Amino acid sequence: MIPFIIIGIIFVIGLVVLVAYLQVPSVRGKRGENLVRRVLGKTQEGLRYVFNDYKIVDAGMSCQIDHILINQNGVFVIETKNYSGDIYGTDEQREWTQVLAYGKVKNKIYNPVKQNNTHLYRVRKILPKEIPLVSIVVFVQNNTQHIISKVAIPLYSLSDKIETNNKITLSSQQIQETAKLLQDAQAAEMTNAEHVENICLMRNKIAHNICPRCGGNLVLRQGKYGQFYGCENYPKCKFLKK
């Protein structure tokens, strides 16, 4: 009997550890990204190109993009979110609200649409203006019922989105040239530690009212929803700080 009891205890402990591990944000994020990877599929030379965990360095700052897909409909810059609960937000709001435990827990999260706008800004600097960019924020748990957005979509809509998005059709040559530009711009051998260090540097710049995109000064302005800091180089640079 004793060995079976010990085995049972070990099993329960292992199960608890596994559940806790799966709830770690970085692990949850990777699980979500893997689900999106399955939908996007693999690169098909001349027809479609897929970049996962794409990193670039611009003006000394690194940028990590979950996925980029290039096909005849354009370049899709995709941010993946694996949030639980009910999510409330609009494209314009700086912060969204995550509601858990039947309303007992509420968390503030940075608007992922604005987060992905920064990614689009970086990619646009690499590609010609005639190449259409499409921002997509995918919620892998399909919990977008309370989100008012033209960008945020549930996972089940992703396949239709990337296949029927634009009337503009890129030629095979344009697709290949676009992929080559992104490949050449991709940061080689960048470790996660280096990327985290760049994020800390970016946050330090923001704290000192320096635009992390273009290096301009962030100046205090009055807007529709109150005061905010905007880049002095607006409208060329549209970075905002609450």
GULO-414797 format. One record per residue: x, y, z of N, C-alpha, C, O in turn; residue number from 1. Coordinates in steps of 0.2 Angstrom, whole numbers. Layout:
<pts>
PT | X | Y | Z | X | Y | Z | X | Y | Z | X | Y | Z | NUM
...
</pts>
This chain:
<pts>
PT | 4 | -6 | 0 | 0 | 0 | 0 | 4 | 6 | 0 | 3 | 11 | -3 | 1
PT | 10 | 6 | 4 | 14 | 12 | 5 | 17 | 15 | -2 | 16 | 21 | -3 | 2
PT | 19 | 10 | -6 | 22 | 12 | -13 | 17 | 16 | -17 | 18 | 21 | -20 | 3
PT | 10 | 13 | -17 | 5 | 16 | -21 | 3 | 23 | -18 | 2 | 28 | -22 | 4
PT | 4 | 24 | -11 | 2 | 31 | -9 | 8 | 36 | -11 | 6 | 41 | -12 | 5
PT | 14 | 33 | -10 | 19 | 38 | -12 | 19 | 40 | -20 | 20 | 45 | -22 | 6
PT | 17 | 34 | -24 | 16 | 36 | -31 | 11 | 41 | -32 | 11 | 45 | -36 | 7
PT | 5 | 40 | -28 | 0 | 45 | -29 | 1 | 52 | -27 | 0 | 57 | -30 | 8
PT | 5 | 52 | -22 | 8 | 59 | -19 | 12 | 62 | -25 | 11 | 68 | -26 | 9
PT | 17 | 58 | -27 | 21 | 61 | -32 | 17 | 63 | -38 | 19 | 68 | -41 | 10
PT | 12 | 59 | -40 | 8 | 61 | -46 | 5 | 68 | -45 | 4 | 72 | -49 | 11
PT | 2 | 68 | -39 | -2 | 75 | -38 | 3 | 81 | -38 | 1 | 86 | -40 | 12
PT | 9 | 80 | -34 | 13 | 85 | -34 | 16 | 87 | -41 | 16 | 93 | -43 | 13
PT | 17 | 82 | -45 | 19 | 83 | -52 | 14 | 87 | -56 | 15 | 91 | -60 | 14
PT | 7 | 85 | -55 | 2 | 88 | -59 | 1 | 95 | -57 | 0 | 100 | -61 | 15
PT | 2 | 97 | -50 | 2 | 104 | -48 | 7 | 108 | -51 | 6 | 113 | -53 | 16
PT | 13 | 105 | -51 | 19 | 109 | -54 | 18 | 110 | -61 | 19 | 115 | -64 | 17
PT | 15 | 105 | -65 | 13 | 106 | -72 | 8 | 111 | -73 | 9 | 115 | -78 | 18
PT | 3 | 111 | -69 | -2 | 116 | -70 | 1 | 123 | -69 | -1 | 128 | -73 | 19
PT | 5 | 124 | -64 | 8 | 130 | -62 | 13 | 133 | -68 | 13 | 138 | -69 | 20
PT | 16 | 128 | -70 | 21 | 129 | -76 | 17 | 132 | -82 | 19 | 137 | -85 | 21
PT | 11 | 129 | -84 | 8 | 131 | -90 | 5 | 138 | -89 | 3 | 141 | -94 | 22
PT | 4 | 140 | -83 | 1 | 147 | -81 | 6 | 152 | -81 | 4 | 158 | -81 | 23
PT | 13 | 151 | -82 | 18 | 156 | -82 | 17 | 160 | -89 | 16 | 157 | -94 | 24
PT | 17 | 166 | -88 | 15 | 170 | -94 | 19 | 169 | -101 | 16 | 168 | -106 | 25
PT | 26 | 168 | -100 | 30 | 166 | -106 | 28 | 160 | -109 | 28 | 159 | -115 | 26
PT | 26 | 155 | -105 | 24 | 148 | -107 | 17 | 149 | -111 | 16 | 146 | -116 | 27
PT | 12 | 152 | -107 | 6 | 153 | -111 | 7 | 157 | -117 | 3 | 155 | -122 | 28
PT | 11 | 162 | -117 | 12 | 165 | -124 | 15 | 161 | -129 | 12 | 161 | -135 | 29
PT | 20 | 156 | -128 | 22 | 152 | -133 | 17 | 147 | -135 | 17 | 145 | -141 | 30
PT | 13 | 145 | -130 | 7 | 140 | -132 | 3 | 144 | -137 | 1 | 140 | -142 | 31
PT | 1 | 150 | -136 | -3 | 154 | -141 | 0 | 155 | -147 | -3 | 154 | -153 | 32
PT | 7 | 156 | -147 | 10 | 157 | -154 | 10 | 151 | -158 | 10 | 151 | -164 | 33
PT | 11 | 145 | -154 | 11 | 139 | -158 | 4 | 137 | -161 | 4 | 134 | -167 | 34
PT | -1 | 139 | -158 | -8 | 138 | -161 | -8 | 143 | -168 | -11 | 140 | -173 | 35
PT | -6 | 149 | -167 | -6 | 153 | -173 | -1 | 150 | -179 | -3 | 151 | -185 | 36
PT | 5 | 148 | -177 | 9 | 145 | -182 | 6 | 139 | -186 | 7 | 139 | -192 | 37
PT | 2 | 135 | -182 | -2 | 130 | -186 | -7 | 133 | -191 | -7 | 130 | -197 | 38
PT | -10 | 138 | -190 | -14 | 141 | -195 | -11 | 144 | -200 | -12 | 144 | -206 | 39
PT | -5 | 148 | -199 | -1 | 151 | -204 | 2 | 146 | -209 | 3 | 148 | -215 | 40
PT | 4 | 140 | -206 | 7 | 135 | -210 | 15 | 137 | -211 | 18 | 141 | -208 | 41
PT | 17 | 134 | -217 | 25 | 135 | -218 | 26 | 139 | -224 | 21 | 140 | -228 | 42
PT | 32 | 141 | -225 | 34 | 145 | -231 | 33 | 141 | -237 | 35 | 135 | -237 | 43
PT | 31 | 144 | -243 | 30 | 141 | -249 | 34 | 145 | -254 | 31 | 151 | -256 | 44
PT | 40 | 144 | -256 | 44 | 148 | -260 | 40 | 151 | -266 | 37 | 148 | -270 | 45
PT | 40 | 158 | -266 | 37 | 161 | -272 | 29 | 163 | -271 | 27 | 167 | -274 | 46
PT | 26 | 159 | -266 | 19 | 160 | -265 | 18 | 164 | -258 | 14 | 168 | -258 | 47
PT | 21 | 161 | -253 | 20 | 164 | -246 | 26 | 163 | -242 | 30 | 158 | -242 | 48
PT | 27 | 168 | -237 | 33 | 167 | -233 | 31 | 168 | -226 | 27 | 173 | -224 | 49
PT | 33 | 164 | -221 | 31 | 165 | -214 | 37 | 166 | -210 | 42 | 162 | -210 | 50
PT | 37 | 171 | -206 | 42 | 173 | -201 | 39 | 172 | -194 | 34 | 176 | -192 | 51
PT | 42 | 168 | -190 | 40 | 167 | -183 | 45 | 170 | -178 | 51 | 169 | -179 | 52
PT | 43 | 173 | -173 | 48 | 176 | -168 | 53 | 180 | -171 | 59 | 179 | -171 | 53
PT | 50 | 185 | -175 | 55 | 189 | -180 | 58 | 195 | -175 | 54 | 199 | -172 | 54
PT | 64 | 196 | -176 | 67 | 201 | -172 | 71 | 206 | -177 | 75 | 204 | -181 | 55
PT | 70 | 213 | -176 | 74 | 218 | -179 | 77 | 223 | -174 | 74 | 223 | -169 | 56
PT | 82 | 226 | -176 | 85 | 232 | -173 | 84 | 238 | -177 | 87 | 238 | -182 | 57
PT | 81 | 243 | -174 | 81 | 249 | -177 | 83 | 255 | -172 | 80 | 256 | -167 | 58
PT | 88 | 259 | -175 | 90 | 264 | -171 | 93 | 262 | -164 | 92 | 265 | -159 | 59
PT | 96 | 256 | -164 | 98 | 253 | -158 | 93 | 250 | -153 | 95 | 247 | -148 | 60
PT | 87 | 250 | -155 | 82 | 247 | -151 | 79 | 241 | -155 | 78 | 241 | -161 | 61
PT | 78 | 235 | -151 | 76 | 229 | -154 | 68 | 229 | -154 | 65 | 232 | -149 | 62
PT | 66 | 225 | -158 | 58 | 224 | -159 | 57 | 217 | -160 | 60 | 214 | -165 | 63
PT | 53 | 213 | -156 | 51 | 206 | -157 | 44 | 206 | -160 | 39 | 208 | -156 | 64
PT | 43 | 203 | -165 | 36 | 202 | -168 | 35 | 195 | -168 | 38 | 190 | -171 | 65
PT | 29 | 193 | -166 | 27 | 186 | -165 | 27 | 182 | -172 | 30 | 177 | -173 | 66
PT | 23 | 185 | -177 | 23 | 182 | -184 | 22 | 188 | -189 | 19 | 193 | -188 | 67
PT | 25 | 186 | -195 | 24 | 190 | -201 | 23 | 185 | -206 | 26 | 180 | -208 | 68
PT | 17 | 186 | -210 | 15 | 182 | -216 | 15 | 187 | -222 | 12 | 192 | -222 | 69
PT | 18 | 184 | -227 | 18 | 188 | -234 | 15 | 183 | -239 | 17 | 177 | -240 | 70
PT | 9 | 186 | -242 | 6 | 182 | -247 | 3 | 187 | -252 | 5 | 193 | -252 | 71
PT | -1 | 185 | -257 | -3 | 189 | -262 | -7 | 195 | -259 | -8 | 200 | -263 | 72
PT | -10 | 194 | -253 | -14 | 200 | -250 | -10 | 205 | -246 | -13 | 210 | -244 | 73
PT | -4 | 204 | -246 | 0 | 209 | -242 | 5 | 206 | -237 | 6 | 200 | -237 | 74
PT | 7 | 210 | -232 | 11 | 208 | -227 | 7 | 209 | -220 | 5 | 214 | -219 | 75
PT | 6 | 203 | -217 | 2 | 203 | -211 | 7 | 203 | -205 | 11 | 198 | -204 | 76
PT | 6 | 208 | -201 | 10 | 209 | -195 | 6 | 206 | -189 | 1 | 210 | -187 | 77
PT | 8 | 201 | -186 | 3 | 198 | -181 | 6 | 197 | -174 | 11 | 195 | -173 | 78
PT | 2 | 200 | -169 | 3 | 199 | -162 | -2 | 194 | -159 | -8 | 194 | -161 | 79
PT | 1 | 189 | -155 | -3 | 184 | -152 | -4 | 185 | -145 | 0 | 187 | -141 | 80
PT | -10 | 185 | -143 | -12 | 185 | -136 | -16 | 179 | -133 | -21 | 177 | -136 | 81
PT | -14 | 176 | -128 | -17 | 171 | -125 | -20 | 172 | -118 | -18 | 170 | -113 | 82
PT | -24 | 177 | -118 | -27 | 180 | -112 | -33 | 176 | -110 | -37 | 174 | -115 | 83
PT | -34 | 174 | -104 | -40 | 171 | -101 | -46 | 176 | -99 | -44 | 182 | -99 | 84
PT | -52 | 174 | -98 | -57 | 179 | -96 | -60 | 183 | -101 | -59 | 182 | -107 | 85
PT | -64 | 188 | -99 | -67 | 193 | -103 | -62 | 199 | -104 | -59 | 202 | -99 | 86
PT | -61 | 201 | -110 | -57 | 207 | -112 | -61 | 213 | -115 | -65 | 212 | -119 | 87
PT | -60 | 218 | -112 | -64 | 224 | -114 | -59 | 230 | -116 | -54 | 231 | -113 | 88
PT | -60 | 233 | -122 | -56 | 238 | -125 | -58 | 240 | -132 | -62 | 237 | -135 | 89
PT | -55 | 246 | -134 | -56 | 248 | -141 | -49 | 250 | -144 | -44 | 250 | -140 | 90
PT | -49 | 251 | -150 | -43 | 253 | -153 | -40 | 259 | -150 | -33 | 260 | -150 | 91
PT | -44 | 264 | -148 | -41 | 270 | -146 | -38 | 270 | -139 | -34 | 274 | -137 | 92
PT | -41 | 266 | -135 | -39 | 266 | -128 | -32 | 264 | -127 | -29 | 259 | -130 | 93
PT | -28 | 267 | -122 | -22 | 265 | -120 | -21 | 258 | -117 | -17 | 254 | -118 | 94
PT | -26 | 257 | -112 | -26 | 251 | -108 | -33 | 248 | -109 | -38 | 251 | -110 | 95
PT | -33 | 241 | -109 | -38 | 237 | -109 | -39 | 234 | -102 | -35 | 234 | -98 | 96
PT | -45 | 231 | -101 | -47 | 227 | -95 | -48 | 220 | -96 | -52 | 218 | -100 | 97
PT | -45 | 216 | -92 | -46 | 209 | -92 | -50 | 207 | -85 | -48 | 209 | -80 | 98
PT | -55 | 204 | -86 | -60 | 202 | -81 | -59 | 194 | -80 | -61 | 191 | -84 | 99
PT | -58 | 193 | -73 | -57 | 185 | -72 | -62 | 184 | -66 | -64 | 188 | -62 | 100
PT | -62 | 178 | -64 | -66 | 175 | -58 | -73 | 178 | -57 | -74 | 181 | -52 | 101
PT | -76 | 178 | -63 | -83 | 181 | -63 | -84 | 188 | -60 | -88 | 190 | -57 | 102
PT | -79 | 192 | -62 | -79 | 199 | -61 | -75 | 201 | -54 | -75 | 207 | -53 | 103
PT | -73 | 196 | -51 | -69 | 197 | -44 | -62 | 200 | -45 | -60 | 204 | -41 | 104
PT | -59 | 198 | -51 | -52 | 201 | -53 | -52 | 205 | -59 | -55 | 202 | -64 | 105
PT | -49 | 211 | -59 | -49 | 215 | -65 | -42 | 217 | -66 | -39 | 220 | -61 | 106
PT | -39 | 216 | -71 | -32 | 218 | -73 | -32 | 223 | -79 | -36 | 222 | -83 | 107
PT | -27 | 227 | -78 | -26 | 232 | -84 | -20 | 229 | -88 | -15 | 227 | -86 | 108
PT | -21 | 229 | -95 | -16 | 227 | -99 | -15 | 232 | -105 | -20 | 236 | -107 | 109
PT | -9 | 233 | -107 | -8 | 238 | -112 | -11 | 236 | -119 | -11 | 230 | -121 | 110
PT | -14 | 241 | -122 | -18 | 239 | -128 | -14 | 236 | -133 | -9 | 239 | -136 | 111
PT | -15 | 230 | -135 | -11 | 226 | -140 | -11 | 229 | -147 | -7 | 227 | -151 | 112
PT | -16 | 232 | -148 | -17 | 236 | -155 | -11 | 241 | -155 | -8 | 241 | -161 | 113
PT | -11 | 245 | -150 | -5 | 250 | -150 | 1 | 247 | -150 | 6 | 249 | -153 | 114
PT | 2 | 241 | -146 | 8 | 238 | -146 | 10 | 235 | -153 | 16 | 236 | -155 | 115
PT | 5 | 233 | -157 | 7 | 230 | -164 | 8 | 236 | -169 | 11 | 235 | -174 | 116
PT | 5 | 242 | -167 | 6 | 248 | -171 | 14 | 250 | -171 | 17 | 252 | -176 | 117
PT | 17 | 249 | -166 | 24 | 250 | -165 | 28 | 245 | -170 | 33 | 247 | -173 | 118
PT | 26 | 239 | -170 | 29 | 234 | -175 | 28 | 236 | -182 | 32 | 235 | -186 | 119
PT | 22 | 238 | -184 | 20 | 240 | -190 | 25 | 246 | -192 | 28 | 247 | -198 | 120
PT | 26 | 251 | -188 | 31 | 256 | -189 | 38 | 254 | -191 | 41 | 257 | -195 | 121
PT | 40 | 249 | -187 | 47 | 246 | -188 | 47 | 243 | -195 | 52 | 244 | -199 | 122
PT | 42 | 239 | -197 | 42 | 235 | -203 | 41 | 240 | -209 | 44 | 239 | -214 | 123
PT | 37 | 245 | -208 | 36 | 250 | -213 | 43 | 253 | -216 | 44 | 255 | -221 | 124
PT | 47 | 254 | -211 | 54 | 257 | -212 | 58 | 253 | -217 | 63 | 255 | -220 | 125
PT | 56 | 246 | -217 | 60 | 241 | -221 | 57 | 241 | -228 | 61 | 240 | -233 | 126
PT | 51 | 241 | -229 | 48 | 239 | -235 | 45 | 245 | -239 | 44 | 251 | -236 | 127
PT | 45 | 245 | -246 | 42 | 250 | -250 | 35 | 252 | -248 | 31 | 248 | -245 | 128
PT | 33 | 258 | -249 | 27 | 261 | -247 | 21 | 257 | -251 | 15 | 257 | -248 | 129
PT | 22 | 255 | -257 | 17 | 252 | -261 | 15 | 245 | -258 | 10 | 242 | -260 | 130
PT | 19 | 242 | -254 | 18 | 235 | -251 | 13 | 236 | -245 | 14 | 240 | -240 | 131
PT | 7 | 234 | -245 | 2 | 235 | -240 | 3 | 231 | -234 | 5 | 225 | -234 | 132
PT | 3 | 234 | -228 | 4 | 231 | -221 | -3 | 230 | -218 | -7 | 235 | -218 | 133
PT | -4 | 225 | -215 | -10 | 223 | -211 | -9 | 221 | -204 | -5 | 217 | -203 | 134
PT | -11 | 225 | -199 | -10 | 223 | -192 | -16 | 218 | -190 | -22 | 219 | -191 | 135
PT | -14 | 213 | -187 | -18 | 208 | -184 | -16 | 207 | -177 | -10 | 205 | -175 | 136
PT | -21 | 207 | -172 | -20 | 205 | -165 | -24 | 199 | -164 | -31 | 199 | -164 | 137
PT | -22 | 193 | -163 | -25 | 186 | -163 | -26 | 185 | -155 | -21 | 184 | -152 | 138
PT | -32 | 184 | -153 | -34 | 181 | -147 | -35 | 173 | -147 | -41 | 171 | -150 | 139
PT | -31 | 169 | -145 | -31 | 162 | -146 | -37 | 159 | -143 | -39 | 153 | -144 | 140
PT | -39 | 162 | -137 | -45 | 159 | -134 | -51 | 162 | -136 | -57 | 160 | -133 | 141
PT | -51 | 165 | -142 | -57 | 167 | -145 | -62 | 172 | -141 | -68 | 172 | -142 | 142
PT | -59 | 175 | -136 | -63 | 179 | -131 | -63 | 187 | -133 | -60 | 191 | -130 | 143
PT | -65 | 188 | -139 | -66 | 195 | -142 | -72 | 198 | -142 | -74 | 203 | -145 | 144
PT | -77 | 195 | -138 | -84 | 197 | -138 | -85 | 204 | -136 | -90 | 208 | -138 | 145
PT | -81 | 207 | -131 | -82 | 213 | -128 | -76 | 218 | -131 | -76 | 224 | -128 | 146
PT | -73 | 216 | -136 | -68 | 221 | -139 | -71 | 224 | -145 | -73 | 221 | -150 | 147
PT | -70 | 231 | -146 | -72 | 235 | -152 | -66 | 236 | -155 | -63 | 241 | -154 | 148
PT | -64 | 233 | -161 | -58 | 234 | -164 | -59 | 231 | -171 | -62 | 227 | -173 | 149
PT | -55 | 235 | -176 | -54 | 233 | -183 | -48 | 228 | -184 | -47 | 225 | -189 | 150
PT | -45 | 227 | -178 | -38 | 224 | -179 | -38 | 217 | -175 | -36 | 212 | -177 | 151
PT | -41 | 217 | -169 | -41 | 211 | -164 | -47 | 206 | -167 | -52 | 208 | -168 | 152
PT | -44 | 200 | -168 | -49 | 195 | -170 | -48 | 188 | -166 | -43 | 187 | -163 | 153
PT | -53 | 184 | -166 | -52 | 177 | -163 | -48 | 173 | -168 | -47 | 174 | -174 | 154
PT | -45 | 168 | -165 | -41 | 163 | -168 | -45 | 160 | -174 | -42 | 159 | -180 | 155
PT | -51 | 158 | -173 | -55 | 155 | -179 | -56 | 159 | -185 | -58 | 157 | -190 | 156
PT | -55 | 166 | -184 | -56 | 170 | -190 | -49 | 172 | -194 | -49 | 175 | -199 | 157
PT | -44 | 169 | -191 | -37 | 171 | -194 | -36 | 168 | -201 | -34 | 172 | -205 | 158
PT | -38 | 162 | -202 | -37 | 159 | -209 | -41 | 163 | -214 | -38 | 165 | -219 | 159
PT | -47 | 165 | -213 | -51 | 169 | -218 | -48 | 176 | -219 | -47 | 179 | -224 | 160
PT | -45 | 179 | -213 | -42 | 186 | -213 | -36 | 186 | -218 | -36 | 191 | -222 | 161
PT | -32 | 181 | -218 | -26 | 181 | -221 | -27 | 179 | -229 | -23 | 181 | -233 | 162
PT | -32 | 176 | -230 | -34 | 174 | -237 | -38 | 178 | -241 | -38 | 178 | -247 | 163
PT | -42 | 182 | -238 | -47 | 186 | -241 | -47 | 194 | -239 | -51 | 198 | -240 | 164
PT | -41 | 196 | -237 | -40 | 203 | -234 | -41 | 209 | -239 | -45 | 213 | -238 | 165
PT | -37 | 208 | -244 | -36 | 214 | -249 | -38 | 213 | -256 | -38 | 207 | -258 | 166
PT | -40 | 218 | -260 | -42 | 217 | -267 | -35 | 218 | -270 | -34 | 216 | -276 | 167
PT | -30 | 221 | -267 | -23 | 222 | -270 | -20 | 215 | -270 | -20 | 211 | -265 | 168
PT | -17 | 213 | -276 | -14 | 207 | -276 | -6 | 208 | -278 | -5 | 211 | -283 | 169
PT | -2 | 205 | -274 | 5 | 206 | -275 | 7 | 200 | -280 | 5 | 194 | -279 | 170
PT | 12 | 202 | -284 | 15 | 197 | -289 | 19 | 192 | -285 | 22 | 194 | -279 | 171
PT | 21 | 187 | -288 | 26 | 182 | -285 | 33 | 186 | -284 | 36 | 185 | -279 | 172
PT | 35 | 190 | -289 | 41 | 194 | -288 | 41 | 198 | -282 | 46 | 199 | -279 | 173
PT | 35 | 202 | -281 | 34 | 207 | -276 | 35 | 203 | -269 | 38 | 205 | -264 | 174
PT | 32 | 197 | -269 | 32 | 193 | -263 | 39 | 191 | -261 | 41 | 191 | -255 | 175
PT | 42 | 189 | -266 | 49 | 186 | -265 | 54 | 192 | -263 | 58 | 191 | -259 | 176
PT | 53 | 198 | -266 | 57 | 204 | -265 | 56 | 206 | -258 | 60 | 208 | -254 | 177
PT | 49 | 206 | -256 | 48 | 208 | -249 | 51 | 203 | -244 | 53 | 206 | -239 | 178
PT | 50 | 197 | -245 | 53 | 192 | -240 | 61 | 193 | -240 | 63 | 192 | -234 | 179
PT | 64 | 195 | -245 | 71 | 196 | -245 | 73 | 202 | -241 | 78 | 202 | -237 | 180
PT | 69 | 207 | -242 | 70 | 213 | -238 | 70 | 212 | -230 | 74 | 214 | -226 | 181
PT | 65 | 208 | -228 | 64 | 206 | -221 | 69 | 201 | -219 | 71 | 202 | -213 | 182
PT | 71 | 197 | -223 | 76 | 192 | -221 | 83 | 196 | -220 | 87 | 195 | -215 | 183
PT | 84 | 201 | -224 | 91 | 204 | -224 | 91 | 209 | -217 | 96 | 210 | -215 | 184
PT | 85 | 211 | -215 | 84 | 216 | -210 | 84 | 212 | -203 | 84 | 215 | -198 | 185
PT | 83 | 206 | -203 | 82 | 202 | -197 | 88 | 202 | -193 | 94 | 201 | -196 | 186
PT | 87 | 203 | -187 | 93 | 203 | -182 | 96 | 196 | -181 | 92 | 192 | -179 | 187
PT | 102 | 195 | -183 | 105 | 189 | -182 | 108 | 187 | -175 | 111 | 192 | -172 | 188
PT | 107 | 181 | -173 | 110 | 179 | -167 | 108 | 184 | -161 | 112 | 184 | -156 | 189
PT | 102 | 187 | -161 | 100 | 190 | -155 | 97 | 186 | -149 | 93 | 182 | -151 | 190
PT | 100 | 186 | -143 | 97 | 182 | -138 | 91 | 185 | -135 | 90 | 191 | -136 | 191
PT | 88 | 181 | -131 | 82 | 184 | -127 | 84 | 189 | -122 | 81 | 194 | -121 | 192
PT | 90 | 188 | -119 | 93 | 192 | -114 | 94 | 199 | -117 | 93 | 204 | -114 | 193
PT | 97 | 199 | -123 | 99 | 205 | -127 | 92 | 209 | -128 | 92 | 215 | -128 | 194
PT | 87 | 205 | -130 | 81 | 209 | -132 | 78 | 212 | -126 | 75 | 217 | -126 | 195
PT | 78 | 208 | -120 | 75 | 211 | -114 | 79 | 217 | -112 | 76 | 222 | -109 | 196
PT | 86 | 217 | -113 | 90 | 223 | -111 | 88 | 229 | -115 | 88 | 234 | -113 | 197
PT | 86 | 228 | -122 | 84 | 233 | -126 | 77 | 236 | -124 | 76 | 242 | -124 | 198
PT | 73 | 231 | -121 | 66 | 233 | -119 | 67 | 238 | -113 | 64 | 243 | -112 | 199
PT | 72 | 236 | -108 | 73 | 240 | -102 | 76 | 247 | -105 | 74 | 252 | -102 | 200
PT | 80 | 247 | -110 | 83 | 254 | -112 | 77 | 258 | -115 | 77 | 264 | -114 | 201
PT | 72 | 255 | -119 | 67 | 258 | -122 | 62 | 261 | -116 | 60 | 267 | -117 | 202
PT | 61 | 257 | -111 | 57 | 260 | -105 | 61 | 266 | -102 | 57 | 271 | -99 | 203
PT | 67 | 265 | -101 | 71 | 271 | -98 | 70 | 277 | -102 | 70 | 283 | -100 | 204
PT | 71 | 277 | -109 | 70 | 282 | -113 | 63 | 286 | -112 | 62 | 292 | -112 | 205
PT | 58 | 281 | -112 | 51 | 284 | -111 | 50 | 287 | -105 | 47 | 293 | -104 | 206
PT | 53 | 285 | -99 | 53 | 288 | -93 | 56 | 295 | -93 | 54 | 299 | -89 | 207
PT | 61 | 296 | -97 | 65 | 302 | -98 | 62 | 306 | -103 | 65 | 311 | -106 | 208
PT | 56 | 305 | -106 | 53 | 308 | -111 | 56 | 309 | -117 | 57 | 314 | -121 | 209
PT | 59 | 303 | -119 | 63 | 303 | -126 | 59 | 297 | -130 | 58 | 292 | -127 | 210
PT | 57 | 299 | -136 | 53 | 295 | -140 | 58 | 288 | -142 | 63 | 289 | -145 | 211
PT | 55 | 282 | -140 | 59 | 276 | -142 | 59 | 275 | -149 | 63 | 270 | -151 | 212
PT | 55 | 278 | -153 | 55 | 276 | -160 | 60 | 280 | -164 | 64 | 278 | -168 | 213
PT | 59 | 287 | -163 | 64 | 292 | -167 | 69 | 296 | -164 | 73 | 299 | -166 | 214
PT | 68 | 295 | -157 | 73 | 299 | -153 | 71 | 306 | -151 | 75 | 310 | -148 | 215
PT | 65 | 308 | -154 | 63 | 315 | -152 | 61 | 316 | -145 | 60 | 311 | -142 | 216
PT | 60 | 322 | -143 | 57 | 324 | -137 | 50 | 322 | -136 | 46 | 324 | -141 | 217
PT | 47 | 320 | -130 | 40 | 319 | -129 | 38 | 325 | -126 | 40 | 327 | -120 | 218
PT | 33 | 329 | -129 | 31 | 335 | -126 | 23 | 334 | -124 | 20 | 330 | -126 | 219
PT | 22 | 338 | -118 | 15 | 337 | -115 | 10 | 341 | -120 | 11 | 346 | -122 | 220
PT | 4 | 337 | -121 | -1 | 340 | -125 | -8 | 338 | -122 | -8 | 334 | -118 | 221
PT | -13 | 342 | -124 | -20 | 341 | -122 | -24 | 337 | -128 | -24 | 340 | -133 | 222
PT | -27 | 332 | -126 | -31 | 328 | -131 | -38 | 327 | -129 | -40 | 330 | -123 | 223
PT | -41 | 324 | -133 | -48 | 322 | -131 | -50 | 319 | -125 | -55 | 320 | -121 | 224
PT | -45 | 314 | -123 | -46 | 311 | -117 | -41 | 313 | -111 | -40 | 309 | -106 | 225
PT | -39 | 319 | -112 | -34 | 322 | -106 | -27 | 323 | -109 | -26 | 323 | -115 | 226
PT | -23 | 324 | -104 | -16 | 326 | -106 | -12 | 320 | -108 | -13 | 314 | -105 | 227
PT | -7 | 321 | -112 | -3 | 315 | -114 | 4 | 318 | -117 | 4 | 324 | -118 | 228
PT | 9 | 314 | -117 | 15 | 316 | -120 | 15 | 313 | -128 | 14 | 307 | -129 | 229
PT | 17 | 317 | -132 | 17 | 315 | -139 | 24 | 317 | -142 | 27 | 322 | -140 | 230
PT | 26 | 314 | -147 | 32 | 315 | -150 | 32 | 322 | -154 | 28 | 324 | -157 | 231
PT | 38 | 325 | -153 | 39 | 332 | -156 | 39 | 332 | -164 | 38 | 336 | -167 | 232
PT | 40 | 325 | -166 | 40 | 324 | -174 | 34 | 322 | -177 | 34 | 320 | -182 | 233
PT | 28 | 323 | -173 | 22 | 321 | -176 | 20 | 326 | -182 | 22 | 332 | -181 | 234
PT | 17 | 324 | -187 | 14 | 317 | -188 | 18 | 312 | -191 | 16 | 306 | -192 | 235
PT | 25 | 313 | -192 | 29 | 308 | -195 | 30 | 302 | -190 | 30 | 297 | -192 | 236
PT | 30 | 304 | -184 | 30 | 299 | -178 | 24 | 300 | -174 | 23 | 306 | -171 | 237
PT | 21 | 295 | -172 | 14 | 296 | -169 | 15 | 292 | -162 | 10 | 290 | -159 | 238
PT | 21 | 292 | -159 | 21 | 288 | -153 | 18 | 293 | -147 | 19 | 299 | -147 | 239
PT | 14 | 289 | -143 | 11 | 293 | -137 | 13 | 290 | -131 | 14 | 284 | -130 | 240
PT | 13 | 294 | -125 | 14 | 292 | -119 | 9 | 295 | -114 | 8 | 301 | -114 | 241
PT | 5 | 291 | -110 | 0 | 293 | -106 | 3 | 298 | -101 | -1 | 301 | -97 | 242
</pts>
